[in-house]
Amino acid sequence: MPASKKSVPSRVWFTDIRARSAGENKVSKIEALFKAAGFAKLVEKGDLTAVKLHFGEPGNDTFIGPVFVRKVVELLKAAGANPFLTDTNTLYSGLRHNAVDHLNTATAHGFTPATVGAPVVIADGLRGNSFRDVRIKGKHFKTVSIADGILDARSMIVLSHFKGHIMAGFGGAIKNLAMGCAPSRGKCAQHASRFSVDGEKCTACGRCMAPCPQAAISWAKAPGVNKKGKHARIDKEQCVGCGECMTLCRYGAISIDWKSENGPFNERMAEYAYGAVKDKPGRVGYINFLLNITPDCDCVGWSDIPLVPDIGILASHDPVALDKACYDLVNARQGDVRSRLTCNHEPGADKFKGAWSYTDGGVQLAHAEALGLGKEEYELVDITPPSAE
């Protein structure tokens, strides 16, 4: 019998963020990664190239900064592409729920043609109705809804802030593709989970109500439970599972059955990520920023203490290998005792479970690999200049 083909690990390029000379800084390191990964070859002259990123929610300050994005835009232009910055509108109510508010938020955070050298295009249109269905062969979906602005771009560079996430465990390139390339309809399909309120923990503060995109939260009378004699109640028929209420609750009163829901959520997310790039083989590059590794997504209106110190910046043609490398690098570090980590501070321990005990980020990696989005096995290529070591 012929020998079986040995799997070749995906290459992931890495640079530390230390700098000891005037010409060596984070921006120059982005350029070095772009060139090492050969991203210029992903685009052709005149390509409408999407630069997929997250513009940050007002109050959040740890999203990828415009100064970094501008360098990527410059490099794409030098390769002959015609780049634009893009994201999709949010499922939850906030200042990125429609394209007008979204553009205003992007502008307030410094993402303008004058500062980054490229226009901002909200990929799913004014109210999230600009999308098409993409056929896939998934465990949960046969078709996934992807924004027109993503599908119509010939090539794409995906810039992701790697950090924790209250539902996914961590968010990197896979989550950026899955949630960030889907309209509200697609985000709803991925979440799918339904939340409930523990009446004894609820203080009837009302913080969970206004952000609910479906107005699914109301008051239920409960004499004697708390001073107000009522607690919040979630209508599971109306709930779309965005999780914004759970993020905002200060008292742990809102929850979900994570034993049954966490795995399927991560799998659905992986299937959407696959659908987002299915039509762009060999035309997508990924850069992950291991800076400000907060416990929460940049969708929240704050930025908590990072779980571990800043690590570096990574690039790859494989989003699964890239996220796995980031996951490993974070877990290899000593956790900050001042952060949200309640355990797993020691090097080698899972920091994301230390922040969100019910999560299992490994599910999204394994399912993404099974779909053919990429592979978990990687070769880390360190291109850090000797002067910074």
TIBA-879342 format. One line per field, with one value per residue (C-alpha): x, y, z; residue in three letters; residue number from 1. Coordinates in Angstrom, 3 decimals, m for minus. Layout:
<rs>
px (X, ...)
py (Y, ...)
pz (Z, ...)
residuo (ALA, ...)
num (NUM, ...)
</rs>
This chain:
<rs>
px (0.000, 1.265, 2.311, m0.362, 0.236, 1.568, m0.419, 1.538, 1.000, m0.327, 2.172, 1.486, 3.865, 4.493, 6.213, 6.721, 5.779, 9.023, 10.885, 14.289, 14.881, 13.127, 12.383, 10.974, 7.424, 4.054, 3.270, 6.543, 5.882, 2.513, 4.291, 6.844, 4.055, 2.156, 5.278, 6.346, 2.902, 2.887, m0.463, 0.238, m0.244, m3.806, m4.992, m5.037, m4.909, m8.205, m9.585, m12.287, m10.663, m12.563, m10.608, m12.833, m12.575, m14.607, m15.026, m15.674, m18.703, m18.802, m17.073, m14.789, m11.173, m9.396, m10.486, m7.743, m6.608, m6.808, m3.019, m2.611, m5.398, m3.912, m0.706, m2.714, m4.599, m1.307, 0.125, m2.997, m2.893, 0.777, m0.247, m2.789, m5.961, m8.798, m9.478, m12.435, m13.067, m16.156, m18.282, m21.959, m24.665, m25.289, m28.165, m28.491, m29.673, m26.787, m24.846, m23.963, m27.466, m27.977, m25.550, m25.981, m25.199, m22.503, m20.749, m20.993, m19.368, m16.610, m15.958, m15.850, m13.246, m11.034, m11.987, m12.337, m10.812, m8.673, m7.102, m6.962, m6.913, m10.000, m13.781, m15.977, m18.753, m21.309, m21.500, m25.142, m26.698, m28.733, m30.765, m29.049, m31.189, m28.436, m27.307, m27.413, m27.585, m24.532, m24.892, m22.753, m22.827, m22.896, m24.177, m26.584, m27.011, m27.432, m27.349, m25.873, m26.746, m23.696, m23.598, m23.474, m20.478, m18.457, m19.586, m19.047, m15.470, m13.013, m10.445, m10.275, m7.904, m9.419, m8.092, m9.106, m8.583, m8.094, m9.810, m12.278, m16.011, m18.889, m20.396, m17.651, m14.855, m12.614, m13.107, m10.576, m10.571, m13.307, m15.718, m14.846, m15.862, m18.933, m20.639, m18.923, m19.860, m23.456, m26.511, m28.850, m30.687, m27.448, m26.389, m29.770, m29.411, m25.995, m27.065, m30.354, m30.033, m32.684, m32.034, m33.932, m34.036, m33.486, m36.143, m34.403, m31.194, m32.880, m32.980, m35.363, m32.743, m33.983, m30.536, m31.289, m34.442, m33.510, m30.769, m33.027, m33.569, m36.855, m38.323, m38.519, m37.980, m40.836, m41.696, m43.205, m44.838, m43.079, m44.087, m41.424, m38.639, m36.941, m37.731, m39.534, m41.761, m40.973, m38.285, m37.438, m38.956, m37.733, m40.265, m38.469, m40.644, m39.442, m35.829, m33.308, m30.425, m28.044, m26.914, m26.751, m28.973, m26.645, m23.625, m25.229, m26.652, m24.521, m26.137, m25.791, m29.564, m29.653, m28.307, m28.543, m28.132, m24.522, m24.099, m26.431, m26.077, m22.376, m21.196, m23.890, m23.348, m19.648, m20.420, m22.974, m20.413, m17.792, m20.268, m20.988, m17.251, m16.820, m19.663, m18.183, m15.006, m16.169, m16.121, m12.655, m10.154, m6.615, m7.815, m8.114, m5.402, m5.748, m3.974, m4.702, m3.675, m2.734, m2.928, m5.329, m6.551, m9.723, m12.286, m15.079, m15.851, m15.347, m19.152, m19.407, m19.229, m16.157, m12.675, m11.787, m8.278, m6.554, m6.348, m2.613, m0.041, 0.290, 1.958, 2.314, 0.773, 0.242, m0.677, m1.724, m3.669, m5.454, m7.907, m8.131, m4.366, m4.117, m6.750, m5.237, m1.792, m3.265, m5.202, m2.005, 0.081, m2.462, m2.761, 1.029, 1.200, 0.776, m2.696, m3.251, m4.665, m6.501, m8.429, m11.704, m9.828, m11.191, m8.775, m6.292, m3.805, m0.798, 1.029, m0.479, m3.965, m6.978, m7.414, m10.724, m12.270, m10.781, m12.840, m15.957, m16.052, m18.860, m17.199, m15.174, m13.486, m11.929, m15.288, m15.167, m11.636, m12.462, m15.684, m14.040, m11.343, m13.946, m15.691, m12.468, m11.986, m8.437, m6.467, m5.463, m1.927, 0.413, 4.041, 4.843, 7.365, 8.868, 9.985, 10.712, 13.847, 16.850, 17.091, 13.716, 14.403)
py (0.000, 3.548, 5.579, 7.964, 11.642, 13.456, 16.547, 19.760, 22.294, 25.698, 28.518, 31.267, 34.224, 35.945, 39.084, 40.239, 43.857, 44.918, 47.717, 49.240, 51.517, 54.423, 52.451, 49.484, 49.803, 48.076, 49.625, 48.415, 44.981, 44.841, 45.556, 42.819, 40.300, 41.328, 40.760, 37.544, 36.045, 37.133, 38.891, 41.096, 37.978, 37.583, 40.608, 41.567, 45.021, 46.829, 44.343, 45.688, 44.337, 44.227, 45.029, 43.320, 44.714, 45.839, 49.606, 49.298, 50.216, 53.687, 53.450, 50.655, 51.639, 48.346, 47.794, 47.744, 51.358, 53.328, 53.796, 50.013, 49.746, 52.547, 50.559, 47.578, 49.898, 51.355, 47.893, 46.789, 49.916, 49.289, 45.804, 47.363, 46.754, 49.193, 48.574, 49.552, 49.035, 47.063, 45.444, 44.501, 45.996, 44.540, 42.347, 44.130, 47.704, 50.162, 52.671, 50.166, 48.753, 50.554, 51.897, 55.566, 55.038, 52.551, 55.044, 57.755, 55.405, 54.478, 58.168, 58.987, 56.230, 57.581, 55.374, 57.924, 58.196, 61.070, 58.966, 55.453, 56.191, 54.144, 54.524, 52.713, 50.542, 48.823, 45.454, 44.550, 47.888, 50.502, 48.160, 44.821, 43.724, 43.510, 39.882, 36.629, 32.993, 30.787, 27.018, 24.938, 21.378, 21.982, 20.128, 22.962, 24.876, 24.084, 27.798, 30.766, 34.451, 36.581, 40.349, 41.492, 43.740, 40.689, 38.452, 41.137, 41.874, 39.880, 39.571, 40.279, 40.954, 40.080, 42.097, 40.641, 41.730, 38.413, 38.519, 36.714, 36.324, 35.650, 32.962, 31.756, 31.670, 33.634, 35.698, 35.837, 35.396, 32.732, 34.824, 37.941, 36.078, 34.453, 37.317, 40.149, 38.993, 38.098, 40.389, 40.459, 37.444, 35.443, 36.611, 35.532, 32.103, 31.625, 32.621, 30.724, 30.098, 31.375, 33.091, 33.036, 35.111, 33.888, 35.911, 35.571, 37.151, 39.897, 43.301, 44.851, 47.439, 47.388, 47.616, 44.581, 45.984, 48.913, 47.122, 44.145, 44.321, 42.407, 44.078, 40.549, 41.534, 42.672, 42.817, 39.923, 40.631, 38.849, 40.215, 39.722, 38.715, 42.117, 45.673, 46.439, 43.365, 42.349, 40.823, 40.764, 38.083, 37.023, 35.926, 32.978, 33.194, 36.737, 36.273, 35.966, 34.932, 37.851, 37.690, 41.450, 41.191, 38.657, 40.846, 43.855, 42.094, 42.884, 40.292, 37.038, 36.822, 36.020, 32.727, 29.970, 26.202, 26.202, 22.450, 21.971, 25.310, 26.247, 23.543, 24.112, 27.889, 27.502, 25.047, 27.370, 30.151, 28.003, 27.190, 30.863, 31.594, 28.917, 30.369, 33.876, 32.881, 29.863, 31.817, 33.337, 30.453, 31.807, 35.407, 35.954, 36.869, 37.094, 39.216, 38.769, 41.324, 39.867, 43.282, 44.324, 40.752, 41.680, 39.180, 40.703, 41.387, 44.929, 45.087, 46.053, 49.701, 49.298, 47.742, 45.615, 44.781, 42.370, 38.729, 38.588, 41.173, 42.101, 39.377, 40.319, 40.249, 37.180, 36.525, 33.503, 32.279, 29.844, 31.316, 28.092, 27.741, 31.448, 31.334, 28.146, 29.772, 32.817, 30.585, 28.707, 31.869, 33.440, 30.285, 30.007, 33.364, 34.206, 35.641, 39.026, 38.565, 41.903, 40.749, 38.860, 35.565, 33.647, 30.742, 29.404, 32.230, 29.933, 29.511, 26.675, 26.960, 27.921, 31.663, 31.803, 29.170, 31.095, 34.096, 32.260, 28.804, 27.369, 28.108, 25.792, 27.701, 24.485, 23.528, 26.292, 25.280, 21.577, 22.175, 24.721, 22.184, 19.483, 21.844, 22.489, 26.108, 25.341, 23.129, 23.368, 22.104, 25.018, 26.005, 29.249, 31.337, 34.051, 37.055, 39.312, 41.387, 40.379, 43.918, 43.496, 40.157)
pz (0.000, m0.737, 2.255, 3.485, 2.794, 5.808, 6.729, 6.210, 9.025, 8.052, 8.371, 10.901, 10.919, 14.262, 15.459, 19.021, 19.733, 21.372, 19.598, 20.277, 17.280, 15.549, 12.388, 14.260, 15.586, 15.425, 12.040, 10.526, 12.009, 10.240, 6.969, 7.708, 8.384, 5.237, 3.131, 4.870, 4.308, 0.661, 0.967, m2.061, m4.204, m2.926, m4.875, m8.535, m10.080, m9.612, m7.061, m4.793, m1.649, 1.633, 4.782, 7.343, 10.857, 13.870, 14.348, 18.094, 20.167, 21.777, 25.158, 23.970, 23.238, 22.530, 18.920, 16.246, 15.798, 12.517, 12.424, 12.016, 9.466, 7.359, 6.840, 5.538, 3.173, 1.888, 1.264, m0.625, m2.780, m3.540, m4.734, m7.123, m5.116, m4.443, m0.721, 1.452, 5.171, 6.080, 8.777, 9.144, 11.345, 14.798, 15.929, 19.262, 19.610, 19.840, 17.773, 15.039, 14.504, 11.174, 8.580, 9.506, 13.190, 12.242, 9.953, 12.598, 15.125, 12.680, 12.020, 15.738, 16.188, 13.428, 10.488, 7.687, 4.186, 5.459, 8.224, 6.753, 3.026, 2.161, 2.400, 4.895, 3.415, 5.652, 3.939, 4.614, 3.684, 5.506, 7.719, 7.263, 4.302, 1.690, 1.637, m0.324, 0.723, 0.236, m0.022, 2.347, 3.649, 7.386, 10.398, 11.248, 7.969, 4.290, 3.439, 5.317, 4.812, 3.945, 3.340, m0.288, 0.390, 1.458, m1.397, m4.041, m2.932, m5.018, m2.218, 1.495, 4.374, 7.758, 10.702, 14.059, 17.643, 19.468, 22.886, 25.129, 24.506, 26.881, 24.605, 22.257, 24.857, 22.523, 19.406, 16.597, 12.825, 12.802, 14.826, 12.819, 9.654, 11.161, 12.952, 11.100, 7.592, 8.402, 8.396, 11.406, 10.018, 9.973, 13.416, 14.766, 13.149, 14.751, 18.253, 18.219, 21.978, 24.375, 27.703, 30.999, 34.208, 37.762, 39.589, 42.940, 41.635, 39.595, 41.330, 38.756, 37.736, 34.128, 32.470, 30.299, 28.711, 26.467, 24.443, 23.563, 19.776, 20.001, 23.114, 24.491, 28.153, 30.368, 34.077, 35.985, 39.329, 42.190, 45.593, 48.238, 45.814, 45.993, 47.056, 43.812, 43.929, 40.344, 38.178, 34.498, 32.308, 28.834, 26.223, 24.622, 21.530, 20.872, 22.051, 19.222, 21.469, 20.944, 24.596, 25.142, 28.243, 29.873, 29.114, 30.822, 33.900, 36.946, 39.187, 37.226, 36.931, 33.209, 31.963, 29.407, 29.566, 28.401, 28.747, 25.797, 23.982, 23.955, 21.566, 18.912, 19.093, 18.311, 15.502, 13.914, 14.063, 12.299, 9.519, 8.900, 8.814, 6.172, 4.091, 4.260, 2.374, 0.407, m2.859, m2.305, m2.353, m2.287, m2.030, 1.740, 4.243, 8.017, 10.641, 14.367, 16.989, 20.377, 22.026, 24.799, 25.251, 27.128, 28.452, 26.337, 22.692, 21.373, 21.045, 24.725, 25.711, 27.918, 27.901, 30.920, 32.172, 29.719, 30.802, 29.963, 28.819, 25.138, 23.069, 19.406, 15.942, 13.752, 10.113, 8.075, 5.056, 7.416, 9.959, 11.976, 12.395, 13.170, 15.909, 17.349, 17.503, 19.263, 21.649, 22.548, 22.977, 25.328, 27.407, 27.680, 29.497, 33.171, 33.798, 35.433, 38.941, 38.615, 35.562, 35.260, 35.634, 38.613, 38.072, 35.497, 36.076, 35.708, 32.366, 30.318, 31.806, 29.699, 30.275, 28.440, 30.690, 33.595, 32.503, 31.258, 32.886, 30.736, 27.375, 25.157, 22.355, 21.078, 19.569, 16.967, 15.964, 15.619, 13.684, 11.389, 10.558, 9.887, 7.449, 5.534, 6.597, 7.726, 10.089, 13.735, 13.106, 12.504, 12.150, 13.953, 11.999, 14.199, 12.139, 15.125, 14.338, 16.499, 17.920, 19.609, 21.249)
residuo (MET, PRO, ALA, SER, LYS, LYS, SER, VAL, PRO, SER, ARG, VAL, TRP, PHE, THR, ASP, ILE, ARG, ALA, ARG, SER, ALA, GLY, GLU, ASN, LYS, VAL, SER, LYS, ILE, GLU, ALA, LEU, PHE, LYS, ALA, ALA, GLY, PHE, ALA, LYS, LEU, VAL, GLU, LYS, GLY, ASP, LEU, THR, ALA, VAL, LYS, LEU, HIS, PHE, GLY, GLU, PRO, GLY, ASN, ASP, THR, PHE, ILE, GLY, PRO, VAL, PHE, VAL, ARG, LYS, VAL, VAL, GLU, LEU, LEU, LYS, ALA, ALA, GLY, ALA, ASN, PRO, PHE, LEU, THR, ASP, THR, ASN, THR, LEU, TYR, SER, GLY, LEU, ARG, HIS, ASN, ALA, VAL, ASP, HIS, LEU, ASN, THR, ALA, THR, ALA, HIS, GLY, PHE, THR, PRO, ALA, THR, VAL, GLY, ALA, PRO, VAL, VAL, ILE, ALA, ASP, GLY, LEU, ARG, GLY, ASN, SER, PHE, ARG, ASP, VAL, ARG, ILE, LYS, GLY, LYS, HIS, PHE, LYS, THR, VAL, SER, ILE, ALA, ASP, GLY, ILE, LEU, ASP, ALA, ARG, SER, MET, ILE, VAL, LEU, SER, HIS, PHE, LYS, GLY, HIS, ILE, MET, ALA, GLY, PHE, GLY, GLY, ALA, ILE, LYS, ASN, LEU, ALA, MET, GLY, CYS, ALA, PRO, SER, ARG, GLY, LYS, CYS, ALA, GLN, HIS, ALA, SER, ARG, PHE, SER, VAL, ASP, GLY, GLU, LYS, CYS, THR, ALA, CYS, GLY, ARG, CYS, MET, ALA, PRO, CYS, PRO, GLN, ALA, ALA, ILE, SER, TRP, ALA, LYS, ALA, PRO, GLY, VAL, ASN, LYS, LYS, GLY, LYS, HIS, ALA, ARG, ILE, ASP, LYS, GLU, GLN, CYS, VAL, GLY, CYS, GLY, GLU, CYS, MET, THR, LEU, CYS, ARG, TYR, GLY, ALA, ILE, SER, ILE, ASP, TRP, LYS, SER, GLU, ASN, GLY, PRO, PHE, ASN, GLU, ARG, MET, ALA, GLU, TYR, ALA, TYR, GLY, ALA, VAL, LYS, ASP, LYS, PRO, GLY, ARG, VAL, GLY, TYR, ILE, ASN, PHE, LEU, LEU, ASN, ILE, THR, PRO, ASP, CYS, ASP, CYS, VAL, GLY, TRP, SER, ASP, ILE, PRO, LEU, VAL, PRO, ASP, ILE, GLY, ILE, LEU, ALA, SER, HIS, ASP, PRO, VAL, ALA, LEU, ASP, LYS, ALA, CYS, TYR, ASP, LEU, VAL, ASN, ALA, ARG, GLN, GLY, ASP, VAL, ARG, SER, ARG, LEU, THR, CYS, ASN, HIS, GLU, PRO, GLY, ALA, ASP, LYS, PHE, LYS, GLY, ALA, TRP, SER, TYR, THR, ASP, GLY, GLY, VAL, GLN, LEU, ALA, HIS, ALA, GLU, ALA, LEU, GLY, LEU, GLY, LYS, GLU, GLU, TYR, GLU, LEU, VAL, ASP, ILE, THR, PRO, PRO, SER, ALA, GLU)
num (1, 2, 3, 4, 5, 6, 7, 8, 9, 10, 11, 12, 13, 14, 15, 16, 17, 18, 19, 20, 21, 22, 23, 24, 25, 26, 27, 28, 29, 30, 31, 32, 33, 34, 35, 36, 37, 38, 39, 40, 41, 42, 43, 44, 45, 46, 47, 48, 49, 50, 51, 52, 53, 54, 55, 56, 57, 58, 59, 60, 61, 62, 63, 64, 65, 66, 67, 68, 69, 70, 71, 72, 73, 74, 75, 76, 77, 78, 79, 80, 81, 82, 83, 84, 85, 86, 87, 88, 89, 90, 91, 92, 93, 94, 95, 96, 97, 98, 99, 100, 101, 102, 103, 104, 105, 106, 107, 108, 109, 110, 111, 112, 113, 114, 115, 116, 117, 118, 119, 120, 121, 122, 123, 124, 125, 126, 127, 128, 129, 130, 131, 132, 133, 134, 135, 136, 137, 138, 139, 140, 141, 142, 143, 144, 145, 146, 147, 148, 149, 150, 151, 152, 153, 154, 155, 156, 157, 158, 159, 160, 161, 162, 163, 164, 165, 166, 167, 168, 169, 170, 171, 172, 173, 174, 175, 176, 177, 178, 179, 180, 181, 182, 183, 184, 185, 186, 187, 188, 189, 190, 191, 192, 193, 194, 195, 196, 197, 198, 199, 200, 201, 202, 203, 204, 205, 206, 207, 208, 209, 210, 211, 212, 213, 214, 215, 216, 217, 218, 219, 220, 221, 222, 223, 224, 225, 226, 227, 228, 229, 230, 231, 232, 233, 234, 235, 236, 237, 238, 239, 240, 241, 242, 243, 244, 245, 246, 247, 248, 249, 250, 251, 252, 253, 254, 255, 256, 257, 258, 259, 260, 261, 262, 263, 264, 265, 266, 267, 268, 269, 270, 271, 272, 273, 274, 275, 276, 277, 278, 279, 280, 281, 282, 283, 284, 285, 286, 287, 288, 289, 290, 291, 292, 293, 294, 295, 296, 297, 298, 299, 300, 301, 302, 303, 304, 305, 306, 307, 308, 309, 310, 311, 312, 313, 314, 315, 316, 317, 318, 319, 320, 321, 322, 323, 324, 325, 326, 327, 328, 329, 330, 331, 332, 333, 334, 335, 336, 337, 338, 339, 340, 341, 342, 343, 344, 345, 346, 347, 348, 349, 350, 351, 352, 353, 354, 355, 356, 357, 358, 359, 360, 361, 362, 363, 364, 365, 366, 367, 368, 369, 370, 371, 372, 373, 374, 375, 376, 377, 378, 379, 380, 381, 382, 383, 384, 385, 386, 387, 388, 389)
</rs>
